[in-house]
Every structure is written in structure tokens, then in C-alpha cells.
């Protein structure tokens, strides 16, 4: 008699006892086979729930339904019971899966299927309504949102930080959703940072703390703006009382892992509009606390000699919004666009530093010139008023110069603006006193031997490039075909290495190799780089290749199991061996269809 097996995991149900094996034939033949599916009819977004399939037989092979509308968390866990009342034997087996609802709506989990005694039996479908609900937090696990200010002016900066607090060990992060900060211009401060776990004391209790993210915000509109909550899915590891008789286990204790989803409270920010009174006509919206300086590298130069004018804006606020000043220069001074250099740092209190504009000025003839004055304005958020700063004019004295500079200066003395500037001194060429080179009259490069040689050479070079490109593309196509044909062989090599690690009881390295084998196989088989693969397009690609939906879900489920076990390993050698066998079987199933 064939024991009941689960196609999802490819492993037999755990031993249900010698008596069950002796009586199973009698039970299977003495009653009608029934398959029943049960789950909650309504849950909230983020809530975890269980889905159970119950059989009244221990023979056959069943296929679970697809859980595509929910997040698979684990399972199936297995249970069995048998009763003998007045000689009438009844048997019940159950598989329980653990799921999480992530999207609002009404979803239906299709029927499970059981093949037994040459017939196929199906369970009922289960419809679940997912309602929008509040994700609960408690003192053991919660998120705090810290803002540097809760009241700012329009355009004023503030820093927002999200922290996760846990009394228990943080084993893994499954999802992190930070707010979009609608109504603010936002700059993420810790773009490449990993979640670094630290210890902090909050309200007299010690917690493990992970900084989820820090952002610099600038309000773009006035009024009350509410920051949406941060939502995090996390795996925590709790210490529980050990039931083992081992002295070591009783002293050290044992742990169990739980998946949790928590969210922070919403935070309201009051954005005050900038006052309309005393607003400068050329105000650009710059808000903060600033100062500026003006420096001319030389105040006395010769005509056609370059001089640098540096304007430096320093302070705290959105320095990246500081634009070059609206300046007017004398028409006889040629001005180049400024070189902009930043020395800006972002800390917990916001952005500060300086931005420098470096102008290159070239006076084209002698004279005394006035540069400036130099105006600058901003809104001081600390004082709540507009500030207008003005630096006085700078005198620039330009001499006639000597040599070529003097000649050019004299030739342009009557020019009134730089658009009319011409180098008159070059209209008449001087007699050359050095050796001159001549060529025979009537001989030109066009239609010469060199001309034809270069023309033919370019054509041959282009033709060679086309041939090389075509050969390269053909070679790349062949490489993809070779990788596809060798996909199974390469996967089996990785699984063989995983089996070796299994025997050496190297849990993390074992699951790492299984994980790479599963992703590497579909990458080679489908000809898609691993970097471009994800679970969604994997479903689509395998479906297009004719792979059945239940096989696809088994494949992705096994990837999830291996990935989770890499960060939070659980179970013993038997569990690891089951994963190894499942990987071999599921790859064979996909290979038959692709």
C-alpha cells in the first residue's frame, strides 16, 4: 500500500504508528474518501492565518492548491488521529499551511486534489475576505518614528528616522516599507546601509534596535501633512522552556521563531507658509540660516589677464537649491559660466556646509571697473523673517599691459560691448622671417594615392567590424544554448556539493548551495541572468514554457524554504535531507516540460 505523500514537499507523512499501518487497508476500504479544506473566512491585511487540508485516509498522493494571492510562511505541519469505537475504525490526517494576507480584497483558494485507488478526489474551495486593518504593535516589538521638528516653515528642512525595537532576537527581515513622504521633497540618507543591530534602553527596558532608514525632508506645501507609517515584516527568535531531557538544553534553553508584521504610528507635521510681507522681489524660496562672502583674487591686472571672482554661500538648509547670484558685469569684461563646487554634509540635524561659485573674468582693455554690489537673500526659519545681505562693490583696475596684451588692448579700446569684440591686430599678416614650406602647384590631397588608400582602408575596416559583430552574436547565442543544455548537469553538481555539506552538518552552507542550485538552474535553462530574475517573472516564464501551475508553485515554495533557512535555520538532518530530495525531484519535473 502506498503511503499518503505531499506533492508540494515531495515527502511522506511522518510515521503515524504501527497500528495505523496494520489497519490502514481496512480503513481505506471501509469508508468513502473525503478531502476537506478549512480556513478563516475573514482576516485583516498583515494578519497570519492557517489553511488546513483534512483526509479520512492515509493512502494516495495529494496536490495542494496555489496560494498565489497570499504570502506563504511555512508548512505543512502534519497531524493524525485514529479512533476505534465499537469496532468501527475512523482515521483523520491533516496538513496545515501558514499564510499571511498582504492585499485588501476577496480571494479564493482553489481545491486541493487527492489521487487514491485510481480515482481523483477534490476538496472544497475556500473564500477569504481580507479587510483593511491596523497592524498591531506591543511592548515586545514596535517601530518608533523620530522627527527633528514637528513644526516647520515651507521649504525648511527636517530629518525623519524610523527605528525598530524588539525585546527578542531579530532573526531576519522579510519586508521593509518606508513612507513615500507625500508633500515633501525627500533625500534618503542611508542608501546603502545594512540593518545594523544595536542595544538601546527605552523607557527603562533594553531592546535590540535596527535603524530602518533616515531621510531629509523639505516641505513643498503648507498645512498639516501626515507622514504615513513604516511597515516591517520580521522574524523574531523567542526563548522557550525546553522539553528536552538533555542537561545542556535545559541549561541553555531552546528557541522558536515567529513571523511578525508591525507598523509605526502616523506623525503629523505642521507646515507654516512663508509670510507675504517684506518678501524680496527676487526671493527664490531658500529657507534656513546662511551667510555669504565675495572674494576677487586680484584687484589690479593687465588687459586680457584672467581674474577669479569667488562667491561662497555657507550655512544650514537646502544648499542644493542655492543658484548663482543675479549679477551684472561691465560690458568690457568677458565672463565665463561659474564652476560650482560643494562642501555639503548631512547629519542628524540636517544639511549644512557651503556652495562656491567660481567665475573667470577677463577684462579686454585698460580702465577702472566696478564689480557689484552683490545681493543675497533668504528666509531665516529660526527668526521667522526674510534676511537680505549685500556685499559692497569691488574696484578692479586694469592696466594696458605689455607686448601682445598691450597690442590687443589698444585694438579694442573703442569697443563698447563684447558682442562687437574683434581682434583687429590679426587682419594684416606680418612678414614671416622663418623658413617657409612650399608644395608644388596643382597637387592636392583629393584624388591622390593617399586619399584612395584611406578610403578603401575605411571600407575594409567597417566590413571587418560587421563580420566580427555577426560572429560574436552567433557565438553568444550558442553559449546561451550550451548553458541551457547543461543547466540540469550544473544544478546536480551544486546539489552534490550541498549533499556533501549536509553530511558535514554545515547547515548554512548547505541551504546556500540548494538556494543557488534552484536559481542557477532556471537562469541557465531560460537564458536569463540571475540578476534579472524574480519570483513574478519566473512564474510567467515557466508558464510560457508549459510548466504546470502546481509545479511552478512547488518550485517557488522550495526557493522560499531554502532562502528562509539560510537566515533562520531550523529542523535537523532529516529536514535538510528532505529539502535535498525535494530539490532533485522538482528540477526533474521542470526539466520534463521545458
C-alpha positions in Angstrom: 0.0 0.0 0.0 1.3 3.4 -0.9 1.6 6.0 1.9 0.0 9.4 1.5 2.5 11.9 0.2 2.5 15.6 -0.4 3.4 16.8 -3.9 4.2 20.2 -2.5 7.1 19.0 -0.5 7.6 15.5 -2.0 8.0 13.7 1.3 5.9 11.0 3.1 3.8 11.9 6.1 5.5 11.3 9.4 5.2 7.9 10.9 1.7 7.5 12.4 2.3 4.3 14.2 2.5 0.6 13.7 -1.2 0.1 14.5 -2.2 2.6 11.7 -0.2 0.7 9.2 -1.8 -2.6 10.2 -5.3 -1.1 10.0 -4.9 1.3 7.0 -6.2 -1.1 4.4 -9.3 -1.8 6.4 -10.0 1.9 7.0 -9.4 2.9 3.4 -11.7 0.3 2.1 -14.4 0.7 4.7 -15.4 4.3 4.2 -15.8 6.9 1.5 -12.7 9.1 1.0 -13.3 12.8 1.8 -11.0 15.8 1.4 -11.9 18.9 3.4 -10.2 22.4 3.4 -10.7 24.9 6.2 -9.5 28.4 6.9 -10.8 31.7 8.4 -13.4 33.4 6.2 -12.1 36.9 7.0 -8.8 38.3 8.1 -7.1 41.7 8.2 -4.2 43.0 6.0 -1.0 41.7 7.5 -2.7 39.0 9.6 -1.3 35.5 9.7 -3.7 32.5 9.4 -3.7 28.8 8.8 -5.1 26.7 5.9 -5.8 23.1 6.8 -6.5 20.1 4.5 -8.0 17.1 6.2 -8.3 13.5 4.9 -10.0 10.4 6.2 -7.5 8.1 4.6 -3.7 7.6 4.7 -3.3 6.3 1.1 -2.8 8.2 -2.1 -1.0 11.3 -3.2 -2.3 14.9 -2.8 -1.5 18.2 -4.5 -2.2 21.4 -2.5 -3.8 24.4 -4.2 -2.0 27.6 -5.2 -1.5 30.3 -2.6 -0.6 33.0 -5.1 -2.8 35.6 -3.5 -1.1 35.2 -0.1 2.4 35.1 1.3 3.5 31.5 2.1 5.1 31.5 5.6 5.6 27.8 6.3 4.3 24.3 6.5 2.7 22.0 6.0 2.7 20.7 9.6 1.3 17.2 9.9 -1.1 15.6 12.4 -3.1 12.4 12.6 -5.7 10.7 14.8 -7.5 7.4 14.8 -10.5 6.2 16.8 -11.9 2.7 17.3 -15.5 2.9 18.7 -17.3 -0.4 19.0 -15.1 -1.9 16.3 -15.6 1.0 13.9 -12.3 2.5 13.0 -12.0 6.2 11.9 -8.9 7.9 10.7 -8.1 11.6 10.1 -4.9 13.1 8.7 -4.3 16.9 8.4 -1.8 19.1 6.6 -1.7 22.8 7.8 -0.1 25.6 5.9 0.7 29.1 7.4 -0.1 32.1 5.2 -0.3 35.9 5.5 -2.7 38.3 3.9 -1.0 41.3 2.3 -3.6 42.8 0.0 -7.1 44.0 0.7 -9.9 42.2 -1.3 -11.7 38.9 -1.6 -9.7 35.9 -2.7 -10.5 32.2 -3.3 -8.1 29.3 -2.6 -8.9 26.6 -5.1 -9.5 22.9 -4.2 -6.8 20.5 -3.1 -6.6 17.2 -5.0 -6.0 13.7 -3.8 -5.3 10.7 -6.1 -6.1 7.4 -4.4 -7.3 3.9 -5.5 -7.2 5.1 -9.2 -9.6 8.0 -8.6 -9.1 11.7 -8.0 -10.8 13.5 -5.1 -11.1 17.2 -4.6 -11.7 19.4 -1.6 -13.9 22.4 -1.3 -12.6 25.9 -2.3 -12.1 28.4 0.5 -13.1 32.1 0.0 -11.3 34.6 2.3 -12.2 38.3 2.7 -9.1 40.4 3.5 -10.1 43.7 5.2 -8.0 46.8 5.7 -6.9 46.7 9.3 -4.5 48.1 11.8 -1.3 46.1 12.3 -0.9 45.8 16.0 2.3 46.5 17.9 3.1 45.8 21.5 5.8 46.4 24.1 7.8 43.4 22.7 8.0 44.6 19.1 7.3 48.1 17.8 8.5 50.9 15.4 9.2 54.4 16.5 9.3 57.4 14.1 11.5 60.3 15.2 11.4 63.7 13.6 13.8 66.6 14.3 10.8 69.0 14.2 7.1 68.8 14.1 6.5 72.4 13.0 8.5 73.9 10.1 8.2 76.6 7.5 7.5 75.9 3.9 10.9 74.8 2.5 12.5 74.3 5.9 14.4 71.0 6.4 13.7 68.3 8.9 15.1 64.8 9.5 12.9 61.7 10.0 14.3 58.4 11.4 12.5 55.1 11.7 13.7 52.5 14.3 12.5 49.0 15.1 12.6 47.9 18.7 12.4 44.2 19.8 12.8 42.5 23.2 13.7 39.3 21.3 16.4 38.4 18.9 15.9 39.7 15.3 16.5 36.7 13.0 15.5 38.1 9.6 13.8 41.0 7.8 11.2 39.8 5.3 9.9 43.2 4.1 10.5 46.9 4.9 8.1 49.5 3.6 9.1 53.1 4.3 6.7 56.0 3.6 6.7 57.9 0.3 6.7 61.3 2.1 3.9 62.9 0.0 4.1 66.7 0.3 7.9 66.7 0.9 11.0 66.7 -1.2 12.9 63.8 0.3 16.5 62.6 0.2 17.4 59.2 1.6 20.5 59.5 3.8 21.4 55.8 4.4 21.0 54.4 0.8 23.5 51.6 1.1 23.4 50.9 4.8 22.6 47.4 6.1 20.4 47.0 9.1 22.9 47.3 11.9 21.5 45.9 15.2 22.4 47.8 18.4 21.3 47.8 22.0 19.3 50.6 23.5 17.4 51.3 26.7 13.9 52.6 26.0 11.6 53.5 29.0 13.8 51.5 31.3 13.8 48.4 29.1 16.7 47.1 27.0 15.8 46.4 23.3 17.5 45.2 20.2 17.2 48.2 17.8 17.5 48.4 14.0 17.6 51.7 12.2 15.3 51.1 9.2 16.0 54.4 7.4 16.8 58.1 7.7 15.5 60.8 5.3 16.0 64.5 4.9 12.7 66.2 4.1 11.8 69.7 2.8 8.1 70.7 2.9 6.7 71.6 -0.5 3.4 72.9 0.6 1.9 74.5 3.7 -0.7 73.0 6.0 -0.9 69.8 8.1 0.9 66.9 6.4 0.8 63.4 7.9 3.7 61.0 7.4 2.4 57.5 6.6 3.6 54.7 8.9 6.6 52.5 8.2 5.6 48.8 7.9 8.0 45.9 8.6 7.8 42.1 8.3 10.3 40.5 10.6 11.2 37.1 12.0 11.9 37.1 15.8 13.5 34.3 17.8 12.0 33.7 21.2 13.5 31.7 24.0 11.1 29.0 25.3 11.2 26.4 28.0 13.0 23.3 26.7 11.1 20.0 26.9 14.3 18.1 26.3 15.8 15.8 28.9 19.3 16.9 27.9 21.0 18.8 30.7 22.6 21.1 28.1 19.2 22.0 26.6 17.7 22.6 30.0 20.5 25.0 31.0 20.7 26.8 27.6 17.0 26.7 26.8 15.6 26.4 23.3 14.1 28.9 20.8 11.2 29.2 18.5 10.8 31.6 15.6 7.7 33.7 14.9 6.9 35.9 11.9 5.6 39.3 12.8 4.4 42.4 11.0 4.4 45.8 12.8 3.9 49.4 11.8 4.7 52.7 13.3 2.2 55.4 14.3 1.4 58.2 11.8 3.2 61.5 12.5 1.7 64.9 11.8 3.9 67.8 10.6 2.6 71.4 10.7 4.0 73.4 7.7 3.7 77.1 8.1 3.5 79.2 4.9 6.2 81.9 4.4 5.0 85.4 5.2 4.0 87.7 2.3 5.2 90.9 4.0 8.7 92.1 3.4 9.3 89.4 0.8 12.1 90.3 -1.6 11.2 90.6 -5.3 13.9 88.2 -6.3 13.3 85.7 -3.5 14.0 82.1 -4.7 12.5 80.1 -1.8 15.7 79.4 0.0 15.0 78.7 3.7 17.5 78.2 6.6 20.3 80.2 8.1 23.0 81.4 5.7 25.9 83.8 5.2 28.0 84.6 2.1 31.3 86.0 1.1 32.8 87.6 -2.1 36.4 87.4 -3.0 38.4 88.7 -6.0 41.8 87.1 -6.4 43.3 90.3 -7.8 42.2 94.0 -7.8 44.9 95.1 -10.3 45.6 93.2 -13.6 46.6 93.9 -17.1 44.3 93.8 -20.1 43.4 90.3 -21.2 44.6 88.8 -18.0 42.2 86.5 -16.2 41.0 87.1 -12.6 38.8 84.9 -10.4 35.7 86.1 -8.6 34.5 83.6 -5.9 31.1 83.8 -4.2 30.7 81.4 -1.3 27.3 80.6 0.4 27.6 78.9 3.8 25.1 77.7 6.5 22.4 75.2 7.2 19.4 74.5 4.9 18.9 73.1 1.4 22.2 74.3 0.0 21.5 72.3 -3.2 18.8 74.9 -4.0 21.3 77.8 -4.0 21.7 79.1 -7.5 24.2 81.6 -8.9 23.5 85.2 -8.0 21.8 87.5 -10.4 24.9 89.7 -11.2 25.6 92.4 -13.9 29.2 92.9 -15.1 30.7 95.7 -17.2 30.3 95.1 -20.9 34.1 95.2 -21.5 34.7 92.3 -19.1 34.2 88.8 -20.6 32.5 86.5 -18.0 32.5 82.7 -18.2 29.9 80.5 -16.5 30.9 79.7 -12.9 32.4 76.5 -11.7 30.2 75.2 -8.8 31.8 73.2 -6.0 30.1 71.8 -2.9 31.2 71.0 0.6 27.9 69.7 1.9 27.3 67.3 4.8 24.1 65.8 6.1 23.8 64.9 9.8 21.0 64.2 12.2 20.2 67.9 12.4 20.0 68.3 8.6 22.1 69.6 5.7 24.9 72.1 6.3 28.1 73.2 4.6 28.9 75.5 1.7 28.5 76.0 -2.1 31.0 78.1 -4.0 30.6 79.8 -7.4 34.0 80.5 -9.1 33.7 83.0 -12.0 36.5 83.6 -14.5 36.7 87.3 -15.6 38.8 88.6 -18.5 38.9 92.4 -18.9 39.6 93.1 -22.6 41.0 96.7 -22.3 42.5 99.1 -19.8 40.4 101.1 -17.4 38.8 101.2 -13.9 35.8 98.9 -13.4 33.3 98.4 -10.7 32.1 94.9 -9.8 28.9 94.6 -7.8 27.2 95.3 -5.5 26.4 91.7 -4.6 22.9 91.0 -3.1 21.7 87.7 -1.5 18.5 86.9 0.4 16.8 84.0 2.2 14.2 83.3 4.8 15.6 82.7 8.3 13.4 79.9 9.7 14.8 80.5 13.2 13.9 84.1 13.3 10.8 83.9 11.2 11.8 86.7 8.8 13.4 87.5 5.5 17.1 88.4 5.5 18.7 90.5 2.8 22.5 90.6 2.7 24.6 92.9 0.4 28.3 92.9 -0.2 29.8 96.3 -1.4 31.2 96.8 -4.9 34.8 95.9 -5.6 37.1 98.1 -7.7 39.1 96.4 -10.5 42.0 98.4 -12.0 43.1 97.2 -15.5 46.4 98.4 -17.0 47.4 98.4 -20.6 49.9 95.7 -20.2 52.9 95.0 -22.4 53.6 93.1 -25.6 50.7 91.2 -27.2 48.4 92.1 -24.4 49.0 95.8 -25.0 48.5 95.5 -28.8 45.2 93.6 -28.3 44.1 96.1 -25.7 44.8 99.1 -28.0 43.0 97.4 -30.9 39.8 97.1 -28.8 39.8 100.4 -26.9 36.9 101.7 -28.8 34.7 98.6 -28.4 31.5 99.3 -26.4 30.5 95.7 -25.7 31.8 92.2 -26.0 29.5 91.2 -28.9 31.4 93.7 -31.1 34.8 92.4 -29.9 37.2 91.7 -32.8 40.9 91.1 -32.9 41.8 93.8 -35.5 45.5 93.3 -35.0 45.3 90.0 -37.0 43.6 91.5 -40.1 47.1 92.1 -41.6 49.6 89.3 -41.5 53.2 90.2 -40.7 56.1 89.2 -42.9 57.4 85.8 -41.8 61.2 85.7 -41.2 61.4 81.9 -40.5 61.8 79.1 -43.1 58.7 78.5 -45.1 57.4 75.2 -46.6 56.0 75.1 -50.1 54.2 72.5 -52.2 54.0 72.1 -56.0 51.1 74.0 -57.5 48.2 71.8 -58.7 48.8 68.9 -56.3 46.0 68.3 -53.8 45.1 65.5 -51.3 41.8 64.9 -53.1 42.2 62.0 -55.6 45.7 61.4 -54.5 47.1 57.9 -53.8 46.8 58.5 -50.0 43.2 59.7 -50.5 42.2 56.4 -52.2 44.2 54.3 -49.8 42.5 55.8 -46.8 39.0 55.4 -48.4 39.5 51.7 -49.2 41.0 51.1 -45.8 38.0 52.6 -44.0 35.6 50.4 -46.1 37.6 47.2 -45.3 37.7 48.2 -41.6 34.0 48.6 -41.5 33.4 45.3 -43.3 35.7 43.5 -40.8 33.7 45.0 -37.9 30.4 43.8 -39.3 31.8 40.2 -39.8 33.2 40.2 -36.2 29.9 41.5 -34.8 27.9 38.8 -36.5 30.3 36.1 -35.4 30.2 37.4 -31.8 26.4 37.4 -31.8 26.3 33.9 -33.1 28.8 32.8 -30.5 26.7 34.4 -27.7 23.6 32.6 -29.0 25.5 29.3 -29.0 26.7 30.0 -25.4 23.1 30.5 -24.2 22.1 27.2 -25.9 25.0 25.4 -24.3 24.2 26.8 -20.9 20.6 25.7 -21.4 21.6 22.2 -22.2 24.0 21.9 -19.3 21.5 23.5 -16.8 20.5 20.2 -15.2 24.1 19.0 -15.0 25.2 22.2 -13.3 22.3 22.0 -10.9 23.2 18.4 -10.0 26.8 19.5 -9.3 25.6 22.1 -6.8 23.2 19.7 -5.2 26.0 17.1 -4.9 28.1 19.7 -3.1 25.0 20.5 -0.9 24.8 16.8 -0.1 28.4 16.8 1.0 27.8 19.8 3.2 24.7 18.0 4.6 26.9 15.1 5.7 29.3 17.5 7.3 26.3 19.1 9.1 27.2 22.6 7.7 23.6 23.9 7.8 24.1 27.5 6.4 26.4 26.4 3.6 24.1 23.6 2.8 21.0 25.8 2.3 23.1 28.3 0.4 24.1 25.7 -2.2 20.5 24.5 -2.6 19.3 28.1 -3.0 22.0 28.7 -5.7 21.2 25.4 -7.4 17.5 26.3 -7.7 18.0 29.8 -9.1 21.0 28.8 -11.2 19.1 26.1 -12.9 16.2 28.3 -14.1 18.7 31.1 -15.0 20.7 28.7 -17.3 17.6 26.9 -18.6 15.7 30.1 -19.5 18.7 32.0 -20.7 18.0 34.9 -18.2 20.7 36.4 -15.9 20.1 35.7 -12.3 20.1 39.5 -11.6 17.1 39.9 -13.9 15.1 37.0 -12.4 12.5 37.3 -9.7 9.6 35.2 -8.5 7.0 37.0 -10.6 8.8 36.8 -13.9 9.9 33.2 -13.1 6.2 32.3 -12.8 5.5 33.9 -16.2 8.5 32.4 -18.0 7.9 28.8 -16.7 4.2 29.1 -17.5 5.0 30.2 -21.1 7.2 27.1 -21.4 4.3 24.8 -20.5 5.1 24.1 -16.9 2.0 23.3 -14.8 1.0 25.9 -12.2 1.3 23.5 -9.2 4.8 22.6 -10.3 5.7 26.3 -10.5 4.3 26.9 -7.0 6.2 23.9 -5.6 9.4 25.3 -7.2 9.0 28.7 -5.8 7.9 27.3 -2.4 11.1 25.4 -2.2 13.1 28.5 -3.1 11.3 30.3 -0.2 12.1 27.5 2.2 15.8 27.4 1.3 16.1 31.2 1.4 14.4 31.4 4.8 16.5 28.5 6.2 19.7 30.4 5.2 18.9 33.1 7.7 16.9 31.2 10.3 17.9 27.5 10.1 15.5 25.2 11.8 15.0 21.4 11.9 17.5 18.7 11.9 19.4 16.5 9.5 16.1 14.8 8.4 14.6 18.1 7.4 17.7 19.0 5.5 17.7 15.7 3.7 14.1 16.2 2.7 14.9 19.6 1.1 17.7 18.0 -0.8 15.4 15.2 -2.2 12.7 17.8 -3.0 15.2 19.9 -5.0 16.2 16.9 -7.1 12.5 16.0 -7.8 11.3 19.4 -8.6 14.1 20.2 -11.0 13.3 16.9 -12.8 9.7 17.9 -13.1 10.6 21.2 -14.6 13.1 19.6 -16.9 10.4 17.3 -18.3 8.4 20.3 -19.5 11.0 22.9 -20.5 
